[in-house]
Amino acid sequence: MDTATRCRKCGRPLRNAKSIARGYGPTCKARIVAAAKTTDLSDYTPAQIDRAIEVIEMDAAIPTGRPNVLRIVSGDGSTSYLTTDQACNCPAGLRQRRCYHRATATILNAARADRAA
């Protein structure tokens, strides 16, 4: 039985070793990188942006089936937070502060919107 590794974003089979290692095909990876560069992230600190990119690369942002809502797994894997680019139920988000979870959602939702356009 052949089990293909699939792109985390679009679900297509990955064949290239480099794509398999990063979890994204070249087109999806390019969309995410472009979204990270072109999306307005000026409300976030550089550390939050770096952490958001790390979350994406670690595949710790899981779609929930609801539009633009992600479940973001914490760094130690013990907790997850429901997140959109407008709100998050993490401790910072509950205090109305911007968090790297929201930056992650902003980047991934922008990449998704670019694909739909």
C-alpha positions in Angstrom: 0.0 0.0 0.0 1.5 3.3 -1.1 0.9 6.2 1.4 1.7 9.5 -0.1 2.8 12.5 2.0 0.4 15.3 1.3 0.8 19.1 1.3 -0.5 20.6 4.6 -2.2 23.4 2.7 -3.8 22.0 -0.4 -3.7 18.2 0.2 -1.9 17.3 -3.0 0.6 14.5 -2.9 4.2 15.6 -2.4 6.9 13.8 -4.4 10.0 16.0 -4.0 12.1 15.2 -0.9 12.5 18.9 0.0 8.7 19.4 -0.3 8.1 16.4 1.9 10.5 17.6 4.5 8.9 21.0 4.8 5.3 19.7 4.4 4.3 22.1 1.6 4.5 21.9 -2.2 6.4 24.7 -3.9 3.3 26.6 -4.9 1.7 26.6 -1.5 5.0 27.4 0.2 5.5 30.4 -2.2 1.9 31.6 -1.4 2.6 31.4 2.4 6.0 33.2 2.0 4.4 35.9 -0.2 1.5 36.4 2.2 4.0 36.7 5.1 5.9 39.4 3.1 2.9 41.3 1.7 0.4 41.1 4.5 0.2 44.1 6.9 1.8 42.7 10.1 2.8 46.2 11.4 0.8 45.6 14.6 2.9 42.7 15.5 6.5 42.6 16.9 9.3 41.0 14.8 9.4 38.2 17.5 5.6 37.5 17.0 6.0 37.4 13.3 9.0 35.0 13.6 7.0 32.8 16.0 4.0 32.8 13.6 6.2 31.6 10.8 7.6 28.9 13.1 4.1 27.8 13.9 3.3 27.5 10.2 6.5 25.5 9.5 5.8 23.2 12.4 2.3 22.5 11.2 0.9 23.6 14.5 -2.0 25.6 12.9 -4.9 23.3 12.2 -8.0 24.3 10.2 -11.2 23.7 12.2 -13.6 23.6 9.3 -15.0 27.0 10.2 -14.1 29.8 7.8 -10.8 31.5 8.9 -10.7 29.8 12.3 -7.6 27.8 13.2 -6.6 25.8 16.2 -3.0 26.7 17.1 -1.1 24.3 19.3 1.2 25.7 21.9 4.9 25.2 21.8 4.9 22.4 24.4 1.8 20.7 22.8 -0.2 20.8 26.0 -2.7 23.5 25.0 -4.4 24.8 21.8 -6.2 28.0 21.1 -9.0 28.9 18.7 -7.7 31.8 16.7 -8.8 34.1 13.8 -7.0 37.2 12.6 -9.4 39.2 14.8 -9.4 37.2 18.1 -7.7 34.5 20.1 -8.7 32.7 23.3 -5.1 32.5 24.6 -4.3 34.5 27.8 -3.0 37.5 25.8 -6.0 37.4 23.4 -8.5 37.3 26.3 -6.9 40.6 27.4 -7.4 42.1 24.0 -3.7 42.0 23.1 -2.3 40.9 19.8 -0.5 37.5 19.9 1.5 35.4 17.5 -1.5 33.1 17.2 -3.4 36.0 15.5 -0.3 36.8 13.3 -0.3 33.1 12.2 -4.0 33.3 11.3 -3.5 36.6 9.4 -0.7 35.1 7.3 -2.5 31.8 6.5 -5.8 33.5 5.8 -4.1 35.9 3.4 -2.4 33.0 1.7 -5.8 31.2 1.4 -7.4 34.4 0.0 -4.5 34.7 -2.6 -5.3 31.2 -3.7 -9.0 31.9 -4.1 -8.3 35.0 -6.1 
